[in-house]
Every structure is written in C-alpha cells, then in structure tokens.
Amino acid sequence: MKGEKIMSKNKELEKKLKYENKSTFSKLDVKIHESVFSFCDEYRNFINVSKTEREFCDQSCRLLEKEGFVPLQNKSNLQPGDKVYTVNRGKAVIAAVIGSEPIENGVNIVGAHIDSPRLDLKPIPLAEEGGFAYFRTQYYGGIKRYQWFAVPLAIHGVAALQDGTQINITVGEDENDPVFCVSDILPHFAARQMSKKVTEAFPNENLSVIIGNIACDDEEIKEGIKFNILKILYEKFDLCEEDLVSSEIEIVPAFPARDLGFDRSMVAGYGQDDRVCAYTALRAVLDLTVPKKTAVCLLVDKEEVGSMGATGMRSRRFENVLAKICSLKEKNYSDLMLRETLSNSSCLSADVGAAYDPNFPEAFTKNNAAKINCGLLLTKYTGSKGKSGASDASAEFVAKVRKIFNDNEVAWQIAELGNTDLGGGGTIAQYVANLDVDVIDCGVPLLSMHSPYEIAGKLDIYMAYKGYKAFYLDN
C-alpha cells in the first residue's frame, strides 16, 4: 500500500514536471470537436478561392467589410471599438480593431504572409516549339521543381492595360475549364535523367507549361499554334501579346484542398504556407469587439522571396499605417509616439513550421520536432547553422505567450525547424523585431511544406485561430 502511494505521488509529480507533446484530439469534448471540423470546412473553402495573394486579399476584404470593417482612409478619427482596414497595392492587407488603452501602450500584432511558392510567367512568356504552344515560367520561392511536373495546373492573375484597365484571369478551376501541365519524360527514356542529381534533372527551363497544340490554317502564319493561342486570349480576355508584359500571372495547382484521411483529421491542399496562418489570424481579428490594446492583423506579400518590395515586410508600409492609426486615435501625434508604440508592442509571426514526418526521420530531432494535431506551434528561433539569420525570442516573451495559451486552454507545442545543420529558414519575424517589437514565430506545423499539396492538422488550424484571438486580447 505504501509503495502504491509513493508511485501515485511520483506519477502526479511527473505529470507536473514533465513537458510532453500529446495529441489532444481524443481529449476534445463533442462540442469543441464539432467546432474544429466546422471551422476547417470554412477554411478549406476559403483557400480554394484564394490561391494567389491578390485573391486572398480580395476575399479578406469581403470578410472584413461583412463584419463592419471600413477603409482606414475613410476615417477622420478613431475611437475604441472602431474596425478599420487598408489594402496595399491589391496584395497585402492590414486590419485593426482599436483598443481602449492609449496607443502608446503598444499594439498586439499577428502577422502572416499570403504569398506561396508557385510558377510565374516570364516577361515574354508565350512560345511555340515542337508542335506545342508554351508559357515559359520562372519559379517563385523555394520549390522542389520535380513536384511541378505532370500535375494539373491552373492559370491565375491580372493583366494591366495601358489605359488603366485591369483584366482578371482565372482558367483551370471550373470543372468545365481546360487545365495546363508541365510534361515529364517517360521512364523508358529517363535513364540519363534519373542518373543525375535531382537538382540537375529538372532544370528551371523545363518548367514550360503546355497551353495548346492546334495551329491556325493559314500557311502564311509562321507560328500557327502561338497565333491561335493569341486569338483565344484576345477573344476571351481582350489581350494581345504585349499586354502580357504588364501582367502578374501565376501558375498554381488546379486541384482543390480536400479532407485527408479516413478520419478527416487533416486538410491537404496548395498554399497552406502561409494562408493557414493568415486565415486564422484574420478570423480571430473579426471576432473582436473592444480590446484593451489595439489589435492588428498584418497580412503581407513577398515573404517567400525575402520580404522585399513595397508589399513585403521590409517596406515602410506597416510603420506608415500604424502612424496613421496613432494620429487618428491620439492628439498631438509625433514620431516619438510611433516609436513608443512600436517599442511597447508584441507580435506573433504567424508562419508555418515543419511537422515531424516518419518517412524522413533523419531530418528531425524527435523531442524538438512538431507533430500534426498536437497544437499550435511555437518556434523560439529560426535561421540555420548556429542560428544564422535567426529571429530569437527572449525567454520573457516566450513565457508571456506560454501563459496566454495556457490560460486560454490553447493546445500548443514548441519545436525547431529540423536538425541543426540540415537546413533552416526564416519568416517575417526578423523584420518585425528590427522595429523594436517583441516577436516569436507561432503557426501551424505542415507536412510536405512548399509542395503543391501541403498537409495540416485540423486541430492545429483551430488552435491557431483560438491562440491568435487570445493573443489579440492580451493586455
């Protein structure tokens, strides 16, 4: 009997002292279980119509306006509870719910990116060769090129005309649309290809998308297939070849996001890096009424290529918008007010992380690896090889975020990107930190990241929404 009591006490003490990632799906009550699946149905439907940053931006604005958010430029002053948003060049969004506290006390930011790895058209993309018309492409972001061969592809984007007209283009998503494809060589002829390193076997210049095969019947036209495609583009979109020079057209997978597994516990689909975090951050800010600190949902572009450009995190856009909010909320605005606001602010860099994959165990340190459906993922530091280029959250800020999640029953886990010298990566966190803002990476773990078909756990998606909302409300 005495031995049993000691064992029982030790078991209780172990539970108190030991940290361990455990799947919490089985521990959910029926009501929360239903909420997880219902939320993820809405998420899946959203990303199916938001495969580019422009589309995500447009869909976000629709949601924001439906929930009472108004354009920031329409406001002459800001009061607690006001809901505002602003769009940056059609490819980035900032939404804010104004808090009751002075703005100098800081704002709570959840920042995500809405661009994803893909194929972009070259400046002069249309070509004819060997009986086919092609779109020549340049890959965007870190992809494994071989994953883009022999899969159905869709065309999304805009063409800007000289008169200011903008033509929206989407082909390949409707069941009656044609799809497009990058062809691969048959295995019978692939001995040379398969003897090469995978980085050499699939060169970028082979990522040419087949778009047609029928030539016009006029023998005077030298490139009849290309001409026929130009006629189709003109008839369907009123475009000529020169208009493609001033276009932003992206090639993305044509298939929709779907439930994965007999138990439907996961979502598989394109662009979940990082739209899974962007969507949950957006949904969380929609639910706020009057927070104590102003809550800011920051959705940016260009993260996959270094956060450069006017729509990326390295631009001054966020500072400019925050300065505008400061000036409309408080009297006697000054640059010092903006600097104090930033210095007192906190941010979750809402980006995905690498989930442990049993097919590739050598890439992970098991007790420092995230697992699917074990909760929202905290990543204290990023970078590679000795934390080079890392954003490294302070111990105090990690403790603060941990408390927020624990107090609000948010299932969470902590991990790193993978084995120390194997690779690495980064997010917008380092650029937020450069503004004198406390920040930590916090997102959803994925399998097959940067592939055309990424995998996320439904519990993790829901906990991201729940965790971001709790963070917005923290004071």
PLY file of the C-alpha trace (Angstrom):
ply
format ascii 1.0
element vertex 475
property float x
property float y
property float z
element edge 474
property int vertex1
property int vertex2
end_header
0.00 0.00 0.00
2.80 2.42 0.92
4.63 1.62 -2.31
1.47 2.30 -4.32
1.08 5.75 -2.68
4.69 6.63 -3.48
4.18 5.54 -7.10
0.98 7.58 -7.29
2.74 10.69 -5.93
5.62 10.22 -8.34
3.15 9.90 -11.20
1.48 13.14 -10.19
4.87 14.84 -9.80
5.97 13.56 -13.22
2.83 14.99 -14.78
3.58 18.35 -13.16
7.28 18.45 -14.05
7.49 16.81 -17.45
6.78 18.54 -20.77
5.47 16.27 -23.48
3.67 16.79 -26.77
0.49 14.74 -26.91
-2.30 14.66 -29.44
-5.31 16.29 -27.86
-7.91 15.28 -30.47
-9.08 12.38 -28.33
-9.48 14.67 -25.32
-11.83 17.12 -27.02
-15.43 17.16 -25.93
-18.07 16.74 -28.62
-18.89 20.45 -28.90
-15.27 21.52 -29.45
-14.72 18.60 -31.83
-17.61 19.87 -33.95
-16.21 23.40 -33.83
-12.83 22.19 -35.12
-14.33 20.43 -38.11
-16.81 23.21 -38.90
-14.07 25.86 -38.74
-11.82 23.83 -41.04
-14.62 23.38 -43.58
-14.82 27.17 -43.83
-11.03 27.43 -44.03
-10.82 24.86 -46.81
-13.49 26.65 -48.84
-11.69 29.96 -48.37
-8.30 28.80 -49.62
-9.91 27.10 -52.62
-10.85 30.54 -53.94
-7.70 32.28 -52.67
-4.78 30.65 -54.48
-2.86 33.88 -55.08
-2.02 36.83 -52.84
-4.39 39.06 -54.83
-7.25 36.60 -54.46
-6.58 36.20 -50.73
-6.54 39.97 -50.38
-9.87 40.33 -52.21
-11.55 37.58 -50.19
-10.20 39.07 -46.95
-11.69 42.46 -47.78
-15.06 40.86 -48.39
-14.95 39.20 -44.96
-13.77 42.40 -43.27
-16.49 44.54 -44.80
-19.13 41.94 -43.93
-18.05 42.24 -40.27
-18.19 46.04 -40.22
-14.58 46.99 -41.02
-14.24 50.20 -43.05
-11.32 51.58 -45.08
-8.88 53.48 -42.89
-8.77 56.36 -45.38
-12.48 56.99 -44.74
-11.91 57.78 -41.06
-11.18 61.26 -39.69
-10.67 59.96 -36.14
-10.60 56.63 -34.34
-12.45 55.57 -31.21
-12.22 52.36 -29.14
-14.03 49.57 -30.95
-13.60 51.06 -34.43
-12.73 48.48 -37.06
-10.58 49.58 -39.98
-8.52 48.06 -42.77
-6.23 49.15 -45.57
-5.03 47.41 -48.72
-1.51 47.72 -50.12
-1.45 47.56 -53.94
-4.00 44.76 -54.02
-1.57 42.26 -52.47
-1.39 42.94 -48.74
-3.88 43.87 -46.01
-3.72 45.43 -42.56
-6.83 45.21 -40.37
-7.14 46.72 -36.90
-9.64 46.87 -34.06
-8.97 49.98 -31.99
-8.39 49.36 -28.30
-9.48 51.29 -25.21
-5.94 51.94 -23.97
-3.68 54.72 -25.27
-1.91 53.63 -28.45
1.49 54.32 -26.86
0.89 51.29 -24.62
1.56 49.20 -27.70
-0.48 47.07 -30.08
-0.88 43.31 -30.34
0.09 42.15 -33.82
-0.43 38.83 -35.57
1.49 38.93 -38.83
1.34 36.38 -41.65
2.19 36.27 -45.34
-0.24 35.47 -48.15
2.14 34.59 -50.98
3.07 30.96 -51.71
5.65 29.13 -53.85
4.48 28.85 -57.45
5.44 29.36 -61.09
5.34 32.90 -62.53
5.28 33.73 -66.21
8.45 35.14 -67.72
8.23 38.73 -69.06
7.77 37.41 -72.61
6.18 34.04 -71.85
4.46 32.82 -75.00
6.49 30.48 -77.24
5.97 27.79 -79.86
8.22 24.77 -80.18
7.91 21.22 -81.49
4.20 21.37 -82.17
3.17 22.97 -78.87
2.49 26.43 -77.52
4.04 27.09 -74.11
4.09 29.59 -71.31
7.71 29.91 -70.18
7.99 30.33 -66.42
10.23 31.38 -63.56
9.70 29.65 -60.25
8.81 31.79 -57.23
10.08 30.81 -53.79
11.71 27.61 -52.63
10.25 24.70 -54.56
11.31 21.19 -55.47
10.99 21.61 -59.21
10.21 17.95 -59.91
6.95 18.26 -57.94
5.54 20.59 -60.59
5.89 18.16 -63.49
2.93 16.07 -64.68
0.30 17.62 -62.40
-2.80 19.62 -63.45
-2.17 23.36 -63.28
-4.37 26.45 -63.38
-3.65 30.00 -64.51
-4.48 32.89 -62.14
-3.58 36.54 -62.33
-4.13 40.00 -63.70
-3.02 41.91 -66.77
-2.75 45.70 -66.52
-3.50 47.51 -69.78
-2.07 50.84 -70.87
-5.41 52.61 -70.41
-5.55 51.56 -66.74
-7.90 48.63 -67.24
-7.17 45.54 -65.16
-8.10 42.16 -66.61
-8.59 39.31 -64.15
-7.64 35.88 -65.44
-8.58 32.51 -63.97
-8.54 29.35 -66.08
-8.40 25.79 -64.82
-10.52 25.86 -61.66
-14.02 25.31 -63.04
-14.79 21.69 -63.93
-15.55 22.81 -67.49
-12.23 24.66 -67.85
-9.17 23.19 -69.50
-6.13 22.62 -67.30
-2.44 23.00 -68.11
0.63 20.90 -67.48
4.42 20.68 -67.43
5.30 17.43 -69.20
7.84 14.90 -67.93
9.84 12.35 -69.87
8.58 8.76 -69.82
10.54 6.31 -67.62
11.53 4.29 -70.70
13.71 7.22 -71.85
14.68 8.54 -68.41
17.91 6.69 -67.69
20.03 9.81 -68.18
17.60 11.97 -66.21
17.45 9.54 -63.31
21.24 9.27 -63.10
21.53 12.99 -62.33
21.14 14.80 -59.05
17.51 15.78 -58.59
18.55 19.46 -58.66
20.02 18.92 -62.12
17.46 16.51 -63.54
14.65 19.08 -63.52
16.11 22.42 -64.69
14.08 25.59 -64.47
13.94 25.99 -68.25
12.00 22.71 -68.43
9.19 24.25 -66.37
7.36 25.26 -69.51
3.59 24.93 -69.31
1.79 23.38 -72.27
-1.09 25.64 -73.31
-2.03 24.47 -76.83
-1.41 22.30 -79.87
-3.76 23.41 -82.69
-2.37 25.66 -85.42
-4.36 28.11 -87.49
-4.95 27.01 -91.08
-3.15 29.97 -92.67
0.17 28.86 -94.14
1.43 32.45 -94.17
1.49 32.48 -90.36
4.88 31.10 -89.32
3.94 30.21 -85.72
0.40 29.00 -86.20
-0.09 27.43 -82.77
1.13 30.53 -80.97
-1.09 32.67 -83.19
-4.08 30.50 -82.40
-3.43 30.91 -78.64
-3.13 34.68 -79.10
-6.52 34.67 -80.83
-8.05 32.77 -77.90
-6.52 35.19 -75.38
-7.83 38.13 -77.38
-11.34 36.69 -77.74
-11.57 35.59 -74.09
-9.71 38.37 -72.28
-9.18 41.13 -74.88
-5.41 40.71 -74.51
-2.59 40.98 -77.01
0.92 39.59 -76.50
2.36 42.91 -75.37
-0.22 43.06 -72.56
1.46 40.02 -71.00
4.50 42.22 -70.35
2.47 44.18 -67.77
0.82 41.19 -66.14
1.18 39.23 -62.94
0.10 35.74 -63.92
0.77 32.77 -61.68
0.66 29.03 -62.37
-0.78 27.10 -59.42
-2.12 23.57 -58.85
-5.59 23.10 -60.36
-6.90 20.75 -57.69
-8.85 21.91 -54.60
-7.98 21.46 -50.93
-9.57 18.32 -49.51
-10.02 16.50 -46.22
-7.24 13.96 -45.71
-7.53 10.58 -44.03
-10.39 8.20 -43.29
-10.96 10.18 -40.09
-10.84 13.52 -41.96
-8.41 14.79 -39.35
-6.25 16.78 -41.79
-6.51 19.22 -44.69
-4.41 18.68 -47.82
-4.08 21.45 -50.37
-1.94 24.06 -52.06
-0.78 27.30 -50.45
-1.29 26.44 -46.79
2.12 28.07 -46.28
1.16 30.57 -45.15
-2.53 31.04 -45.82
-3.41 28.69 -42.99
-1.96 31.23 -40.53
-3.23 34.24 -42.48
-6.80 32.91 -42.47
-6.79 32.05 -38.77
-5.28 35.44 -37.88
-7.94 37.16 -39.97
-10.80 35.14 -38.49
-9.54 35.89 -34.99
-9.48 39.68 -35.51
-13.01 39.55 -36.94
-14.31 38.27 -33.61
-13.04 41.19 -31.51
-15.21 43.97 -30.09
-13.27 46.44 -27.91
-9.89 45.03 -26.90
-7.78 46.87 -24.34
-4.82 47.14 -26.68
-5.35 47.83 -30.36
-5.27 44.54 -32.27
-3.61 44.43 -35.68
-3.84 41.67 -38.27
-0.89 42.14 -40.63
-1.01 40.21 -43.92
1.95 40.81 -46.23
3.35 39.64 -49.55
6.77 38.54 -50.82
7.87 36.52 -47.75
8.82 33.55 -49.92
11.40 35.68 -51.78
12.86 37.61 -48.84
10.06 40.05 -47.91
11.35 42.57 -50.45
9.36 45.22 -52.28
6.58 47.65 -51.46
4.19 44.87 -50.42
6.72 42.92 -48.34
7.52 43.22 -44.64
10.74 45.12 -45.33
8.79 48.08 -46.74
7.71 51.05 -44.61
4.04 50.27 -45.18
3.33 48.85 -41.74
5.02 51.78 -39.99
3.11 54.24 -42.17
-0.24 52.62 -41.42
0.50 52.44 -37.69
1.49 56.12 -37.77
-1.84 56.92 -39.40
-3.71 54.96 -36.71
-1.74 56.77 -33.98
-2.53 60.17 -35.48
-6.26 59.42 -35.76
-6.59 57.95 -32.26
-4.42 60.27 -30.17
-3.90 64.02 -30.08
-0.51 65.64 -30.65
0.88 62.89 -32.86
4.67 62.78 -33.18
7.27 60.37 -34.48
8.19 59.64 -30.86
4.63 58.41 -30.28
5.04 55.94 -33.15
8.40 54.75 -31.78
6.98 54.28 -28.28
4.00 52.39 -29.70
6.29 50.00 -31.57
8.59 49.53 -28.59
5.66 48.54 -26.37
4.09 46.22 -28.96
4.09 42.44 -29.19
3.81 40.23 -32.26
3.19 36.64 -33.23
4.90 35.95 -36.53
2.18 33.62 -37.75
4.01 31.27 -40.07
4.01 27.52 -40.56
6.65 25.13 -39.26
7.93 21.71 -40.21
5.96 18.78 -38.83
7.70 15.51 -37.96
7.49 13.13 -40.92
8.03 9.43 -40.12
9.01 8.88 -43.76
12.05 11.13 -43.24
13.02 10.75 -39.54
16.64 11.70 -40.21
15.58 15.32 -40.77
14.33 15.82 -37.23
15.37 15.64 -33.60
12.33 13.85 -32.22
11.94 15.67 -28.93
12.34 19.02 -30.70
10.00 18.29 -33.59
6.42 19.42 -34.01
3.71 16.87 -34.66
0.49 17.11 -36.63
-2.59 17.68 -34.44
-0.58 18.33 -31.27
-1.46 22.03 -31.18
-0.29 25.47 -32.25
3.47 25.55 -32.84
5.86 27.96 -31.14
9.31 28.32 -32.71
11.61 30.27 -30.43
14.29 30.78 -33.06
14.65 30.35 -36.80
17.68 30.72 -39.06
20.18 27.99 -39.87
23.55 26.59 -38.75
24.23 28.32 -35.46
21.07 30.44 -35.64
22.48 32.40 -38.58
19.91 34.94 -39.71
17.68 33.97 -36.80
14.92 35.79 -35.04
15.32 34.53 -31.47
12.55 35.36 -28.99
13.52 36.31 -25.45
12.82 33.98 -22.55
10.49 36.57 -21.04
8.39 36.83 -24.19
8.20 33.05 -24.58
6.93 32.85 -21.00
4.35 35.54 -21.69
2.98 33.75 -24.76
3.01 30.39 -22.99
0.91 31.85 -20.20
-1.59 33.36 -22.64
-2.11 29.99 -24.30
-2.29 28.03 -21.05
-4.75 30.49 -19.50
-6.99 30.21 -22.57
-6.78 26.42 -23.00
-4.94 26.65 -26.30
-3.19 23.38 -27.15
0.37 24.27 -28.10
3.78 22.72 -28.70
7.30 24.04 -29.19
9.87 22.85 -31.73
12.63 23.90 -34.09
12.80 23.75 -37.88
14.74 20.49 -38.08
18.20 19.10 -37.45
20.62 21.92 -36.78
22.92 21.67 -39.79
20.42 20.22 -42.24
18.69 23.38 -43.37
16.69 26.14 -41.79
14.57 29.07 -42.78
13.09 32.36 -41.74
9.87 34.35 -41.55
8.84 37.97 -41.25
9.78 37.82 -37.55
13.26 39.26 -38.02
11.91 42.35 -39.80
9.26 42.91 -37.14
11.93 42.53 -34.44
14.02 45.19 -36.21
11.20 47.63 -35.41
11.89 47.10 -31.67
8.89 44.77 -31.28
8.89 41.57 -29.19
8.12 38.72 -31.58
8.02 34.93 -31.75
7.17 32.57 -34.59
3.87 30.86 -33.95
1.94 28.85 -36.52
0.65 25.57 -37.85
3.01 22.63 -38.50
2.89 21.21 -42.04
3.91 18.08 -43.87
5.17 18.47 -47.47
5.80 22.19 -46.99
6.32 24.17 -50.23
4.91 21.32 -52.30
1.76 21.61 -54.44
-0.08 19.58 -51.79
0.72 20.56 -48.21
-0.83 18.82 -45.18
-2.10 20.49 -41.98
-3.88 19.08 -38.95
-7.39 20.34 -38.25
-6.79 20.62 -34.51
-3.70 22.77 -35.15
-5.66 25.03 -37.52
-8.38 25.59 -34.94
-5.88 26.16 -32.15
-4.14 28.77 -34.30
-7.41 30.68 -34.52
-8.01 30.27 -30.79
-4.43 31.20 -29.86
-4.30 34.28 -32.10
-7.58 35.53 -30.66
-6.28 35.11 -27.11
-3.10 37.00 -28.06
-5.07 39.90 -29.58
-6.96 40.23 -26.30
-3.93 40.15 -24.03
-3.07 43.32 -22.14
0 1
1 2
2 3
3 4
4 5
5 6
6 7
7 8
8 9
9 10
10 11
11 12
12 13
13 14
14 15
15 16
16 17
17 18
18 19
19 20
20 21
21 22
22 23
23 24
24 25
25 26
26 27
27 28
28 29
29 30
30 31
31 32
32 33
33 34
34 35
35 36
36 37
37 38
38 39
39 40
40 41
41 42
42 43
43 44
44 45
45 46
46 47
47 48
48 49
49 50
50 51
51 52
52 53
53 54
54 55
55 56
56 57
57 58
58 59
59 60
60 61
61 62
62 63
63 64
64 65
65 66
66 67
67 68
68 69
69 70
70 71
71 72
72 73
73 74
74 75
75 76
76 77
77 78
78 79
79 80
80 81
81 82
82 83
83 84
84 85
85 86
86 87
87 88
88 89
89 90
90 91
91 92
92 93
93 94
94 95
95 96
96 97
97 98
98 99
99 100
100 101
101 102
102 103
103 104
104 105
105 106
106 107
107 108
108 109
109 110
110 111
111 112
112 113
113 114
114 115
115 116
116 117
117 118
118 119
119 120
120 121
121 122
122 123
123 124
124 125
125 126
126 127
127 128
128 129
129 130
130 131
131 132
132 133
133 134
134 135
135 136
136 137
137 138
138 139
139 140
140 141
141 142
142 143
143 144
144 145
145 146
146 147
147 148
148 149
149 150
150 151
151 152
152 153
153 154
154 155
155 156
156 157
157 158
158 159
159 160
160 161
161 162
162 163
163 164
164 165
165 166
166 167
167 168
168 169
169 170
170 171
171 172
172 173
173 174
174 175
175 176
176 177
177 178
178 179
179 180
180 181
181 182
182 183
183 184
184 185
185 186
186 187
187 188
188 189
189 190
190 191
191 192
192 193
193 194
194 195
195 196
196 197
197 198
198 199
199 200
200 201
201 202
202 203
203 204
204 205
205 206
206 207
207 208
208 209
209 210
210 211
211 212
212 213
213 214
214 215
215 216
216 217
217 218
218 219
219 220
220 221
221 222
222 223
223 224
224 225
225 226
226 227
227 228
228 229
229 230
230 231
231 232
232 233
233 234
234 235
235 236
236 237
237 238
238 239
239 240
240 241
241 242
242 243
243 244
244 245
245 246
246 247
247 248
248 249
249 250
250 251
251 252
252 253
253 254
254 255
255 256
256 257
257 258
258 259
259 260
260 261
261 262
262 263
263 264
264 265
265 266
266 267
267 268
268 269
269 270
270 271
271 272
272 273
273 274
274 275
275 276
276 277
277 278
278 279
279 280
280 281
281 282
282 283
283 284
284 285
285 286
286 287
287 288
288 289
289 290
290 291
291 292
292 293
293 294
294 295
295 296
296 297
297 298
298 299
299 300
300 301
301 302
302 303
303 304
304 305
305 306
306 307
307 308
308 309
309 310
310 311
311 312
312 313
313 314
314 315
315 316
316 317
317 318
318 319
319 320
320 321
321 322
322 323
323 324
324 325
325 326
326 327
327 328
328 329
329 330
330 331
331 332
332 333
333 334
334 335
335 336
336 337
337 338
338 339
339 340
340 341
341 342
342 343
343 344
344 345
345 346
346 347
347 348
348 349
349 350
350 351
351 352
352 353
353 354
354 355
355 356
356 357
357 358
358 359
359 360
360 361
361 362
362 363
363 364
364 365
365 366
366 367
367 368
368 369
369 370
370 371
371 372
372 373
373 374
374 375
375 376
376 377
377 378
378 379
379 380
380 381
381 382
382 383
383 384
384 385
385 386
386 387
387 388
388 389
389 390
390 391
391 392
392 393
393 394
394 395
395 396
396 397
397 398
398 399
399 400
400 401
401 402
402 403
403 404
404 405
405 406
406 407
407 408
408 409
409 410
410 411
411 412
412 413
413 414
414 415
415 416
416 417
417 418
418 419
419 420
420 421
421 422
422 423
423 424
424 425
425 426
426 427
427 428
428 429
429 430
430 431
431 432
432 433
433 434
434 435
435 436
436 437
437 438
438 439
439 440
440 441
441 442
442 443
443 444
444 445
445 446
446 447
447 448
448 449
449 450
450 451
451 452
452 453
453 454
454 455
455 456
456 457
457 458
458 459
459 460
460 461
461 462
462 463
463 464
464 465
465 466
466 467
467 468
468 469
469 470
470 471
471 472
472 473
473 474
